[in-house]
Amino acid sequence: MSVKKGLPAEMEELLKQLVMNGGIRMAGIVLFAYCRRMYQVDEETAARWMVAYFEREFPRQLQRYRNHIAKS
């Protein structure tokens, strides 16, 4: 049976700071790269994990970012 470890505390703090300062895109890039390198997954899987993380942890900020992208 495998144990889920989650993200390291430093990574969670970095993502939180980036998102709260309006850098959700940069936070997404950081999380995507982390998933690719640490778990050796393909781009599609890393992208799904990234979206799932932001939907779970920062739903308001993600929705605001999606609305901003839709307007442009």
Helices and strands as residue ranges (DSSP letters): H 9-20, H 24-39, H 43-57, H 59-71
